[in-house]
Amino acid sequence: AGVDGWSFVVLACTGPLVPVFMVFVGYGAQTIMDRRWRELSLLGGSFLDALRGLKTLRLFGRTQDSLDRITRLAEAHGRTTLSVMKVAFLTSASLEFFSSLSIALVAVVFGTRLLAGTADFRSAFLVLLLAPEYFMPLRTFSASYHARQNARAAMEHMGKLFALPAQAGRYGMQTPQPVGSVGALACAGLEVHTPDGTTVLQHVTCHFARNRLTVLTGASGAGKTTLLNTLLGFLQPVAGRLEAYDTSGRPMALDGVRMAWVPQHPLMIFGTVADNLRLGVTGADMQQLRQAAELADALGFIEALPDGFETHIGERGSRLSGGQVRRLALARALLQNPDVLVLDEPTAGLDVVSALHVANALRRCVAGRIVVVATHRQALADRADVLLHVAGGTVESLPVQKETVA
């Protein structure tokens, strides 16, 4: 069979139009989809916030207003989802339109030539049968393009994780040192940046000693949490050194330091008190749980619960007060018998009585370990052995004026 020149000319002229128009449509569709996806994220976050706050809204008699708002959010979410789906089909629709138009043009040309007797039926049949295959690579490219766009969207979120600085050290992952062997942690000329390169801490030189409660003070955003994250190994300093020493003053590997962390908002799982404590040490027996709870000043309220350690605390610890949740998180950290205990705002949002319970518990935890706390509360600053003030990206030692605690 020979090559039909007219069909070649038609397909050669119309074929390049498909990717050209796909580019124009694709860029416009991508802009619309980005805007729609942002709307979907905002709507989804608002919907989740409204659901979480239903209990509070019910207490204030605003349940119906919240339900009406959730209804409007759900309807807006549905409309936006359909808009995104319409845009997703736009590129494929443009491909199908131009490919069908090209094949139809070839068919019209062949029909005219058949009527004029300048083409035979066999050639027309074969060309029309094979013409759709001419656009098959473009269809494959279109499908690959959509898959690539989905992969890029996923990689944007993964890229934010990969952009985070590498950990300074993986504490406790190698052979542990003997209990109580860590004597001090020392920062020498530390400089720490955020992932975007902004300097948060610079020229930080300080010392964290065993059997001492070190309290970090300073305004919000001054760098207290950044310093804690550096001690924990979550952030890597761009300059300076973080070193560990044993009780004899000899340098030791950071990998051998057992560290425990109590964040500002501790995570409590749906389960019993014992289940939440055993997140720190799987398989801990009841005696270990009781010892850790007693050290954290949590044993009293735990035993007062209906089922003691087997009492269910609800979703995110909803059946406990804020102070009880903090002391339970402290007990969970102490269950690991850490060499270094780090706490971020352990009394934030607590009333005076609860804050005092947590502060007194921390004093009992100091024996045999390094305890570092970031706080705004005076109750903890009054109990500090070492007081460090973080301001302007630097750390300054302050004189300690401790009050007598009854």
C-alpha positions as CSV (number, residue, x, y, z in Angstrom):
1,A,0.0,0.0,0.0
2,G,1.3,3.5,-0.9
3,V,1.2,6.6,1.2
4,D,-1.8,8.9,0.8
5,G,-0.3,12.4,0.3
6,W,-3.5,14.4,1.1
7,S,-4.0,12.6,4.4
8,F,-0.4,13.2,5.3
9,V,-0.8,16.9,4.6
10,V,-4.0,17.2,6.7
11,L,-2.6,15.3,9.7
12,A,0.8,17.1,9.5
13,C,-0.9,20.5,9.6
14,T,-3.5,19.7,12.3
15,G,-1.4,17.4,14.5
16,P,0.9,20.2,15.9
17,L,-2.1,22.2,16.8
18,V,-3.1,19.7,19.5
19,P,0.0,20.2,21.7
20,V,-0.1,24.0,21.1
21,F,-3.6,24.3,22.3
22,M,-3.0,21.8,25.1
23,V,-0.3,24.1,26.4
24,F,-2.6,27.1,26.4
25,V,-5.4,25.3,28.0
26,G,-3.1,23.5,30.4
27,Y,-1.5,26.6,31.8
28,G,-4.9,28.2,32.3
29,A,-6.3,25.1,33.9
30,Q,-3.3,24.8,36.2
31,T,-3.9,28.4,37.5
32,I,-7.6,27.6,38.2
33,M,-6.8,24.3,39.9
34,D,-4.2,25.9,42.2
35,R,-6.8,28.5,43.2
36,R,-9.4,25.9,43.7
37,W,-7.2,23.6,45.8
38,R,-6.3,26.5,48.1
39,E,-10.1,27.1,48.6
40,L,-10.5,23.4,49.3
41,S,-7.8,23.5,52.0
42,L,-9.4,26.5,53.6
43,L,-12.8,25.0,53.6
44,G,-11.6,21.7,54.9
45,G,-9.7,23.4,57.8
46,S,-12.8,25.5,58.7
47,F,-15.0,22.5,58.6
48,L,-12.7,20.6,61.0
49,D,-12.4,23.5,63.4
50,A,-16.2,23.9,63.5
51,L,-16.6,20.2,64.3
52,R,-14.0,20.3,67.1
53,G,-15.6,23.4,68.6
54,L,-19.2,22.0,68.7
55,K,-19.0,21.2,72.4
56,T,-18.0,24.7,73.3
57,L,-20.5,26.2,71.0
58,R,-23.2,24.1,72.6
59,L,-22.3,25.3,76.0
60,F,-22.8,28.9,74.8
61,G,-26.0,28.2,73.0
62,R,-24.6,28.7,69.5
63,T,-25.0,25.2,68.1
64,Q,-27.6,26.1,65.4
65,D,-25.4,28.9,64.1
66,S,-22.5,26.5,63.9
67,L,-24.6,23.9,62.1
68,D,-25.8,26.5,59.6
69,R,-22.2,27.5,59.0
70,I,-21.1,23.8,58.6
71,T,-23.9,23.4,56.0
72,R,-22.7,26.4,54.0
73,L,-19.1,25.1,54.2
74,A,-20.2,21.7,53.0
75,E,-22.1,23.2,50.1
76,A,-19.2,25.4,49.2
77,H,-16.8,22.4,49.5
78,G,-19.0,20.4,47.1
79,R,-19.2,23.2,44.5
80,T,-15.4,23.8,44.6
81,T,-14.8,20.0,44.3
82,L,-16.9,19.9,41.1
83,S,-15.1,22.9,39.8
84,V,-11.8,21.2,40.2
85,M,-13.1,18.1,38.5
86,K,-14.3,20.2,35.5
87,V,-10.9,21.7,35.2
88,A,-9.2,18.3,35.4
89,F,-11.2,17.1,32.3
90,L,-10.5,20.3,30.3
91,T,-7.1,19.3,29.0
92,S,-8.3,15.8,27.9
93,A,-11.4,17.4,26.3
94,S,-9.2,19.7,24.2
95,L,-7.1,16.8,23.0
96,E,-10.2,14.8,22.0
97,F,-11.8,17.8,20.3
98,F,-8.8,18.5,18.0
99,S,-8.0,14.9,17.3
100,S,-11.6,14.2,16.3
101,L,-11.6,17.4,14.2
102,S,-8.5,16.2,12.4
103,I,-9.9,12.7,11.7
104,A,-13.2,14.3,10.5
105,L,-11.3,16.5,8.1
106,V,-9.4,13.5,6.7
107,A,-12.8,11.7,6.3
108,V,-14.3,14.7,4.5
109,V,-11.3,15.0,2.1
110,F,-11.5,11.2,1.4
111,G,-15.3,11.4,0.9
112,T,-14.9,14.2,-1.7
113,R,-12.2,12.3,-3.5
114,L,-14.2,9.0,-3.5
115,L,-17.1,10.9,-5.1
116,A,-14.8,12.4,-7.6
117,G,-13.2,9.0,-8.3
118,T,-9.6,10.1,-7.5
119,A,-9.2,7.7,-4.5
120,D,-10.0,4.0,-4.0
121,F,-12.0,2.7,-1.2
122,R,-9.2,0.4,0.1
123,S,-6.9,3.3,0.7
124,A,-9.6,5.4,2.3
125,F,-10.6,2.6,4.7
126,L,-7.0,1.9,5.8
127,V,-6.2,5.6,6.3
128,L,-9.3,6.2,8.4
129,L,-8.7,3.1,10.4
130,L,-5.1,4.1,11.2
131,A,-5.6,7.9,11.6
132,P,-6.7,7.6,15.4
133,E,-3.3,5.9,16.0
134,Y,-1.6,9.0,14.9
135,F,-2.9,10.8,18.0
136,M,-2.2,7.9,20.4
137,P,1.2,9.2,21.5
138,L,-0.4,12.5,22.3
139,R,-3.1,10.7,24.4
140,T,-0.3,8.9,26.2
141,F,1.6,12.1,26.8
142,S,-1.6,13.7,28.2
143,A,-2.1,10.9,30.7
144,S,1.6,11.1,31.7
145,Y,1.3,14.9,32.1
146,H,-1.6,14.5,34.5
147,A,0.3,11.9,36.5
148,R,3.3,14.2,36.5
149,Q,1.2,17.1,37.8
150,N,-0.1,14.9,40.6
151,A,3.4,13.8,41.5
152,R,4.6,17.4,41.5
153,A,1.8,18.4,43.9
154,A,2.8,15.6,46.2
155,M,6.5,16.5,45.9
156,E,5.8,20.1,46.9
157,H,4.6,18.8,50.3
158,M,7.4,16.3,50.6
159,G,9.9,19.0,49.6
160,K,9.0,21.0,52.7
161,L,10.0,18.0,54.8
162,F,13.2,17.4,52.9
163,A,14.1,21.1,53.3
164,L,14.1,20.7,57.1
165,P,17.7,20.7,58.5
166,A,19.2,17.3,59.3
167,Q,19.2,16.2,62.9
168,A,22.2,17.1,64.9
169,G,22.2,13.7,66.6
170,R,20.2,10.6,67.2
171,Y,20.3,10.4,71.0
172,G,20.0,7.0,72.6
173,M,20.0,5.1,69.4
174,Q,23.3,3.4,70.0
175,T,24.7,1.7,73.1
176,P,23.4,3.6,76.1
177,Q,25.7,5.0,78.8
178,P,25.4,3.9,82.4
179,V,22.5,5.6,84.2
180,G,23.5,9.0,85.6
181,S,26.8,9.2,83.6
182,V,25.9,12.4,81.9
183,G,27.3,15.3,83.8
184,A,26.6,18.3,81.6
185,L,25.7,19.6,78.2
186,A,27.6,22.6,76.8
187,C,26.8,25.0,73.9
188,A,29.8,26.8,72.5
189,G,29.2,29.6,69.9
190,L,26.0,28.0,68.6
191,E,24.4,29.6,65.5
192,V,21.0,28.2,64.4
193,H,19.0,29.2,61.3
194,T,15.4,28.5,60.3
195,P,14.9,26.3,57.1
196,D,14.6,29.5,55.0
197,G,18.0,30.8,56.3
198,T,16.8,33.3,58.9
199,T,19.2,33.5,61.9
200,V,17.4,32.7,65.2
201,L,20.3,32.1,67.5
202,Q,23.9,33.4,67.3
203,H,27.0,33.1,69.4
204,V,25.2,31.1,72.1
205,T,27.4,29.8,74.8
206,C,25.8,28.2,77.9
207,H,26.1,25.3,80.2
208,F,23.4,22.8,81.4
209,A,24.5,20.9,84.5
210,R,23.3,17.7,86.2
211,N,21.2,18.1,89.3
212,R,20.3,21.6,88.2
213,L,17.0,23.0,87.0
214,T,17.8,25.3,84.2
215,V,15.0,27.7,83.2
216,L,14.9,29.6,79.9
217,T,13.0,32.9,79.9
218,G,12.3,35.4,77.2
219,A,9.6,36.9,75.0
220,S,7.7,34.8,72.5
221,G,9.7,34.2,69.3
222,A,13.0,35.1,71.1
223,G,14.4,31.6,70.4
224,K,13.7,29.5,73.5
225,T,12.0,26.7,71.6
226,T,14.8,26.8,68.9
227,L,17.4,26.3,71.6
228,L,15.4,23.4,73.0
229,N,15.1,21.8,69.5
230,T,18.8,22.2,69.1
231,L,19.5,20.3,72.3
232,L,17.0,17.6,71.3
233,G,18.7,17.2,67.9
234,F,15.7,18.4,65.9
235,L,17.7,21.3,64.5
236,Q,21.4,21.3,63.4
237,P,23.5,24.3,64.2
238,V,25.3,25.9,61.3
239,A,28.1,27.0,63.5
240,G,29.4,26.2,67.0
241,R,29.3,23.0,69.0
242,L,27.0,21.1,71.2
243,E,29.0,18.7,73.5
244,A,28.2,16.3,76.3
245,Y,30.4,15.5,79.3
246,D,30.3,12.7,81.9
247,T,30.4,13.3,85.6
248,S,34.2,13.3,85.6
249,G,34.2,16.1,83.0
250,R,35.4,13.9,80.1
251,P,33.8,14.4,76.7
252,M,31.3,11.7,75.7
253,A,29.3,10.9,72.5
254,L,25.9,12.6,72.1
255,D,24.5,9.3,70.8
256,G,24.8,7.9,74.3
257,V,22.6,10.6,75.9
258,R,19.1,9.5,76.8
259,M,16.8,12.4,76.3
260,A,13.1,12.9,76.9
261,W,10.9,15.7,75.8
262,V,7.6,17.1,77.1
263,P,6.1,19.5,74.5
264,Q,3.8,22.4,75.2
265,H,0.8,20.4,74.0
266,P,1.4,16.8,75.0
267,L,-0.4,14.1,72.8
268,M,-2.7,11.8,74.7
269,I,-4.2,8.8,72.9
270,F,-7.7,7.4,73.3
271,G,-7.1,4.8,76.0
272,T,-6.4,4.3,79.7
273,V,-3.9,6.1,81.9
274,A,-1.6,3.1,81.7
275,D,-1.8,3.0,77.9
276,N,-0.7,6.6,77.6
277,L,2.2,6.1,80.1
278,R,3.4,3.0,78.3
279,L,3.9,5.1,75.1
280,G,7.2,6.0,76.8
281,V,8.3,2.5,77.6
282,T,6.4,-0.4,76.1
283,G,5.9,-3.2,78.5
284,A,6.5,-1.2,81.7
285,D,5.0,-3.0,84.7
286,M,2.7,-1.4,87.3
287,Q,5.5,-0.7,89.8
288,Q,7.4,1.3,87.2
289,L,4.2,3.2,86.3
290,R,3.6,4.0,89.9
291,Q,7.2,5.2,90.5
292,A,7.1,7.5,87.5
293,A,3.7,8.9,88.4
294,E,4.8,9.5,92.0
295,L,7.9,11.4,90.8
296,A,5.7,13.5,88.5
297,D,3.2,14.3,91.4
298,A,0.5,12.4,89.4
299,L,0.0,9.3,91.5
300,G,-2.5,11.0,93.8
301,F,-5.0,12.1,91.1
302,I,-4.5,8.8,89.2
303,E,-5.5,6.7,92.2
304,A,-8.5,9.0,92.8
305,L,-9.8,8.2,89.3
306,P,-12.7,5.6,89.2
307,D,-10.5,2.8,87.8
308,G,-7.0,4.1,88.7
309,F,-4.5,3.4,86.0
310,E,-7.1,1.6,84.0
311,T,-9.3,4.7,83.7
312,H,-10.1,5.8,80.2
313,I,-9.1,9.5,79.7
314,G,-11.1,10.2,76.6
315,E,-10.1,11.7,73.3
316,R,-6.9,13.8,73.7
317,G,-7.2,13.5,77.5
318,S,-10.6,15.3,77.6
319,R,-11.5,13.7,80.9
320,L,-8.5,15.2,82.6
321,S,-7.7,18.8,83.5
322,G,-4.8,20.7,81.8
323,G,-2.6,20.3,84.8
324,Q,-3.3,16.5,85.1
325,V,-2.4,16.1,81.4
326,R,0.9,17.9,81.9
327,R,1.8,15.8,84.9
328,L,0.8,12.6,83.1
329,A,3.1,13.6,80.2
330,L,5.9,14.3,82.6
331,A,5.4,10.9,84.2
332,R,5.5,9.3,80.7
333,A,8.8,11.1,80.0
334,L,10.3,10.1,83.4
335,L,9.4,6.5,82.7
336,Q,12.2,6.4,80.2
337,N,14.7,7.4,83.0
338,P,16.3,10.1,80.8
339,D,19.7,11.7,81.4
340,V,18.3,15.0,80.0
341,L,14.7,16.1,80.5
342,V,13.5,19.0,78.2
343,L,10.2,20.7,78.7
344,D,8.6,23.5,76.6
345,E,6.1,25.7,78.5
346,P,5.0,23.0,80.9
347,T,2.7,25.4,82.8
348,A,1.3,27.4,79.9
349,G,-2.5,27.9,80.2
350,L,-2.7,26.4,83.7
351,D,-4.2,28.0,86.8
352,V,-2.0,29.0,89.7
353,V,-2.7,25.8,91.7
354,S,-2.0,23.5,88.7
355,A,1.1,25.4,87.7
356,L,2.5,25.0,91.3
357,H,1.9,21.2,91.1
358,V,3.9,21.0,87.9
359,A,6.6,23.3,89.2
360,N,7.0,21.3,92.4
361,A,7.1,18.0,90.4
362,L,9.9,19.4,88.2
363,R,11.9,20.1,91.3
364,R,11.7,16.5,92.4
365,C,12.8,15.4,88.9
366,V,16.1,17.2,89.0
367,A,18.0,14.7,91.1
368,G,20.4,12.6,88.9
369,R,19.6,14.4,85.6
370,I,19.8,17.6,83.6
371,V,16.4,19.4,83.4
372,V,15.9,22.3,81.0
373,V,12.6,24.2,80.9
374,A,11.4,27.1,78.7
375,T,8.7,29.1,80.4
376,H,7.0,32.5,80.9
377,R,5.7,31.6,84.4
378,Q,7.4,33.1,87.5
379,A,6.5,30.0,89.5
380,L,9.2,28.0,87.6
381,A,11.7,30.9,87.4
382,D,11.5,31.1,91.3
383,R,12.5,27.4,91.5
384,A,15.4,27.6,89.0
385,D,19.0,26.7,89.9
386,V,20.2,28.4,86.7
387,L,18.3,31.2,84.9
388,L,19.0,31.9,81.3
389,H,17.4,34.8,79.4
390,V,17.0,34.5,75.6
391,A,16.7,37.8,73.7
392,G,17.9,39.1,70.4
393,G,19.2,35.7,69.3
394,T,21.6,35.5,72.3
395,V,21.5,33.8,75.7
396,E,22.4,35.7,78.9
397,S,22.8,34.3,82.4
398,L,20.6,36.0,85.1
399,P,21.1,36.0,88.8
400,V,18.8,33.5,90.6
401,Q,16.5,34.8,93.4
402,K,14.9,31.7,94.7
403,E,11.9,31.8,97.0
404,T,11.4,29.4,99.9
405,V,8.8,26.8,98.8
406,A,6.6,25.4,101.4
